Amino acid sequence: MLEAPIAVLDFETTGMSPAQQARATEIGVVIVEGGQIVARYQSLMNSGAWVPPFIEQLTGISNAMLRSAPPAAQVMNEVADFVGDIPLLAHNAAFDQKFWDAELALIRRQRVQPFACSLLLARRLLPQAPNHKLGTLNRWAQLPDTGKAHRALADAEMAANLTCFMAALLRERHGLAKVSHELLCSLQKVPAAKMAQALQRLRGF
């Protein structure tokens, strides 16, 4: 169980990076508290960006769907208010953090909290998994099916369930009484080869 609430988010986008003019097309966020999801936010977002055919095929989000979606600025203001200053987490956070920061910058807002990454944590805590893709990890750990992959809310819920699974592992298998967002951020930086020693040292506190 995590010590305090965390906000787990996922973007669907038109490309790989805001630096290449890619924009967000959908965001899903879940707030996790006490080992369960307590609140959700999801919306398509219309930035005026064009969705390439291969992205439409991957996500199922079409240009026609986005034409009737609320403006990106409205969605980002709503979701930034929804999250507030709750610490953030995403699966492959390097990707989502770039879009969160870029879309916030367009509405003259700024992130104040750190991001944890369930992908980096899974590589260190679940080395025996077949691979560390979100869908694979959820099936391997026998976590609930949250819906269609590559849709923002389903992926955010998957990442949240995976994070709760890893938090339980840290408590039950590794004997860590308190699992906080700060602890997750520090563990994701530990080289995989040194993970056992790091967990042993933490047990001493």
C-alpha positions as semicolon CSV with decimal commas, in nm:
position;residue;x (nm);y (nm);z (nm)
1;M;0,000;0,000;0,000
2;L;0,132;0,343;-0,089
3;E;0,177;0,594;0,191
4;A;-0,003;0,885;0,024
5;P;-0,202;0,949;-0,295
6;I;-0,026;0,934;-0,632
7;A;-0,163;1,036;-0,972
8;V;-0,097;0,782;-1,248
9;L;-0,131;0,924;-1,597
10;D;-0,115;0,817;-1,959
11;F;-0,124;1,015;-2,283
12;E;-0,216;0,908;-2,633
13;T;-0,041;1,131;-2,885
14;T;0,015;1,198;-3,256
15;G;0,384;1,104;-3,236
16;M;0,685;1,034;-3,018
17;S;0,787;1,376;-2,892
18;P;0,664;1,734;-2,854
19;A;1,006;1,835;-2,992
20;Q;0,889;1,687;-3,325
21;Q;0,558;1,882;-3,307
22;A;0,363;1,584;-3,174
23;R;0,060;1,671;-2,961
24;A;-0,155;1,486;-2,710
25;T;-0,487;1,343;-2,831
26;E;-0,614;1,187;-2,506
27;I;-0,525;1,184;-2,137
28;G;-0,627;0,945;-1,862
29;V;-0,540;0,995;-1,494
30;V;-0,626;0,784;-1,191
31;I;-0,562;0,878;-0,829
32;V;-0,440;0,583;-0,621
33;E;-0,478;0,586;-0,245
34;G;-0,469;0,305;0,008
35;G;-0,387;0,050;-0,262
36;Q;-0,688;0,130;-0,481
37;I;-0,809;0,373;-0,745
38;V;-1,023;0,642;-0,579
39;A;-1,075;0,892;-0,867
40;R;-1,050;0,904;-1,246
41;Y;-1,023;1,167;-1,520
42;Q;-1,031;1,095;-1,893
43;S;-1,079;1,310;-2,201
44;L;-0,997;1,329;-2,568
45;M;-0,835;1,664;-2,652
46;N;-0,842;1,864;-2,973
47;S;-0,518;2,051;-3,037
48;G;-0,577;2,085;-3,411
49;A;-0,299;1,830;-3,475
50;W;-0,343;1,564;-3,744
51;V;-0,346;1,197;-3,641
52;P;-0,136;0,981;-3,880
53;P;-0,307;0,662;-4,006
54;F;-0,073;0,424;-3,817
55;I;-0,145;0,606;-3,488
56;E;-0,520;0,590;-3,559
57;Q;-0,484;0,216;-3,617
58;L;-0,287;0,174;-3,291
59;T;-0,512;0,381;-3,065
60;G;-0,847;0,383;-3,243
61;I;-0,851;0,764;-3,204
62;S;-0,944;0,924;-3,535
63;N;-0,925;1,280;-3,668
64;A;-1,307;1,280;-3,682
65;M;-1,328;1,194;-3,309
66;L;-1,092;1,478;-3,221
67;R;-1,289;1,737;-3,419
68;S;-1,573;1,710;-3,166
69;A;-1,339;1,677;-2,862
70;P;-1,291;1,966;-2,616
71;P;-0,995;2,201;-2,682
72;A;-0,658;2,082;-2,549
73;A;-0,622;2,396;-2,335
74;Q;-0,954;2,329;-2,158
75;V;-0,863;1,963;-2,093
76;M;-0,515;2,047;-1,961
77;N;-0,655;2,311;-1,723
78;E;-0,914;2,062;-1,596
79;V;-0,666;1,777;-1,551
80;A;-0,402;2,000;-1,392
81;D;-0,666;2,111;-1,138
82;F;-0,771;1,746;-1,087
83;V;-0,411;1,638;-1,013
84;G;-0,305;1,946;-0,814
85;D;0,032;1,883;-0,650
86;I;-0,014;1,506;-0,607
87;P;0,308;1,320;-0,708
88;L;0,294;1,170;-1,057
89;L;0,373;0,829;-1,206
90;A;0,358;0,684;-1,558
91;H;0,476;0,370;-1,735
92;N;0,775;0,491;-1,937
93;A;0,747;0,826;-1,761
94;A;1,012;0,987;-1,984
95;F;0,751;0,985;-2,264
96;D;0,450;1,107;-2,065
97;Q;0,648;1,365;-1,867
98;K;0,756;1,536;-2,190
99;F;0,394;1,569;-2,305
100;W;0,265;1,673;-1,960
101;D;0,527;1,949;-1,939
102;A;0,479;2,062;-2,301
103;E;0,098;2,073;-2,285
104;L;0,110;2,256;-1,949
105;A;0,358;2,508;-2,091
106;L;0,108;2,590;-2,370
107;I;-0,143;2,704;-2,105
108;R;0,132;2,881;-1,903
109;R;0,129;2,629;-1,619
110;Q;0,418;2,432;-1,477
111;R;0,464;2,095;-1,312
112;V;0,566;2,121;-0,945
113;Q;0,595;1,753;-0,853
114;P;0,829;1,467;-0,947
115;F;0,745;1,173;-1,178
116;A;0,804;0,810;-1,083
117;C;0,827;0,546;-1,358
118;S;0,663;0,203;-1,327
119;L;0,869;0,078;-1,625
120;L;1,201;0,152;-1,452
121;L;1,068;0,004;-1,127
122;A;0,943;-0,312;-1,301
123;R;1,284;-0,367;-1,464
124;R;1,439;-0,363;-1,117
125;L;1,171;-0,538;-0,909
126;L;1,033;-0,786;-1,167
127;P;1,340;-0,903;-1,362
128;Q;1,178;-1,246;-1,414
129;A;0,889;-1,103;-1,622
130;P;0,891;-1,201;-1,994
131;N;0,933;-0,832;-2,087
132;H;0,844;-0,501;-1,928
133;K;0,569;-0,379;-2,160
134;L;0,266;-0,268;-1,961
135;G;0,022;-0,523;-2,106
136;T;0,269;-0,811;-2,065
137;L;0,339;-0,721;-1,702
138;N;-0,032;-0,699;-1,619
139;R;-0,106;-1,039;-1,774
140;W;0,203;-1,194;-1,613
141;A;0,108;-1,060;-1,269
142;Q;-0,257;-1,165;-1,329
143;L;-0,386;-0,813;-1,267
144;P;-0,736;-0,702;-1,379
145;D;-0,804;-0,640;-1,747
146;T;-0,875;-0,265;-1,763
147;G;-0,991;-0,243;-2,124
148;K;-0,839;-0,160;-2,461
149;A;-0,462;-0,105;-2,459
150;H;-0,342;0,222;-2,613
151;R;-0,637;0,411;-2,470
152;A;-0,533;0,652;-2,199
153;L;-0,759;0,557;-1,909
154;A;-0,714;0,180;-1,958
155;D;-0,335;0,223;-1,966
156;A;-0,336;0,456;-1,662
157;E;-0,541;0,198;-1,467
158;M;-0,301;-0,079;-1,575
159;A;0,000;0,124;-1,459
160;A;-0,178;0,199;-1,129
161;N;-0,257;-0,169;-1,067
162;L;0,102;-0,263;-1,151
163;T;0,236;0,001;-0,911
164;C;0,013;-0,128;-0,629
165;F;0,138;-0,481;-0,708
166;M;0,502;-0,367;-0,680
167;A;0,428;-0,171;-0,360
168;A;0,279;-0,488;-0,206
169;L;0,589;-0,680;-0,317
170;L;0,816;-0,427;-0,144
171;R;0,617;-0,463;0,176
172;E;0,552;-0,836;0,183
173;R;0,861;-0,986;0,017
174;H;1,119;-0,721;0,096
175;G;0,992;-0,614;0,438
176;L;0,963;-0,240;0,374
177;A;0,701;-0,101;0,611
178;K;0,654;0,230;0,427
179;V;0,630;0,260;0,049
180;S;0,616;0,623;-0,060
181;H;0,640;0,801;-0,396
182;E;0,979;0,929;-0,280
183;L;1,096;0,570;-0,222
184;L;0,978;0,466;-0,571
185;C;1,169;0,760;-0,725
186;S;1,487;0,657;-0,544
187;L;1,455;0,285;-0,626
188;Q;1,408;0,348;-0,999
189;K;1,758;0,504;-1,007
190;V;1,931;0,204;-0,844
191;P;2,124;-0,012;-1,094
192;A;1,950;-0,351;-1,128
193;A;2,266;-0,533;-1,013
194;K;2,265;-0,338;-0,685
195;M;1,894;-0,370;-0,610
196;A;1,926;-0,650;-0,351
197;Q;2,180;-0,451;-0,146
198;A;1,967;-0,135;-0,170
199;L;1,656;-0,318;-0,042
200;Q;1,857;-0,480;0,237
201;R;1,987;-0,139;0,343
202;L;1,634;0,006;0,341
203;R;1,511;-0,277;0,564
204;G;1,755;-0,156;0,829
205;F;1,573;0,177;0,868
